[in-house]
């Protein structure tokens, strides 16, 4: 059976109901026929213009909030890449033929993202149900009072829902600020590692709750050695930040007396059994010895460190990977492996926020990381860390936080 040829542009124009497409800057890219008809605007009056230049707020209504709420909803879609369903709003429209005359309108909007090939929001679909006639419905004799009650009830419940949503967002924002402050206090400040050069970065997630599970740690050891770790706690918010602080401190202390990374992770795994919320935490630990030019590492379910060689090739250290902390009911010795390095090489440890993307195989993210490392191989750790974040993180942010450590070997 031959696949039908579908004219999607024609389908868009014929959609029953108001639908418009906007750029991430909230400029009209297209609108279907119902949108133009019900909004009282021509295509030339919309396309290429900023939405709130076309539809400003009614200056005669001091309680008007339709423009602000619509803008916040659309910006959330652009920032998160997630659909945002709004409560019923009143958003009056100025008569295009009679400037200064405003028509009362009630709308039920939904804003949804259209993602581009790079995973970023390329368009915002703005679908609107015009419910003005329902709200202002009038029946036969004797029904006017009931219609007014219905109108008031619907609008009041919608406003209450919108206010509850706003309070929740404000509470999430406060929790995010507290969690970030707590995390900043617990993560070690960058400090010199003898004569070695290193850079650390942390980027929080864009969501109010999706923050504070990632950490990093660097410790100087006797001799010309250091140990470095990067970890990721399952969970978000204040709870994850507290668990992160406990695990980071425990591993940092253990690394100073352990014989190697596997032994350090074994001790951390036993400790994690007594910490609520620590199960399924992933972490990678590496010991770097400049005298023997050797990296010894062990991973508990974490993405593999990337070793950038001076010639631009990249090796992923994936020969000593075991399940995350608390994944086994009994204690089992963890594996470790060693690999040599040459002077001028670079080691990058990171959390999954740097390489994992929804609907994408992890190998694609690792290949993207390798390519970025190769292209910037001559950069020092500080500019290299910035380049990796710029290359690999979407400009709109990600739904997971990201920790990164770059060390010149």
Secondary structure, 3 states (H helix, E strand, C coil): CCCCCCCHHHHHHHCCCEEEEECCCCEEEEECHHHHHHHCCCHHHHCCCEHHHHCCCCCCCCCCCHHHHHHHHHHHHHHHCCCEECCCEECCEECCCCCCCEECCEEEEEEEEEECCCCCEEEEEEEEEECHHHHCCCCCCCCHHHHHHHHHHHHHHHHHHHHHHHHHHHHHHHHHHHHHHHHHHHCCCCCCECCECEEEEEECCCCCCCCCCEEEEEEEECCCEEEEEEEECCCCHHHHHHHHHHHHHHHHHHHCCCCCHHHHHHHHHHHHCCCCCCCCCEEEEEEEECCCCEEEEEEECCCCEEEECCCCCEEEECCCEECCCCCCCCCCCCCCEEEECCCCCEEEEECHHHCCCCCCCHHHHHHHHHHHHHHCCCCCHHHHHHHHHHHHCCCCCCCCCEEEEEEEC
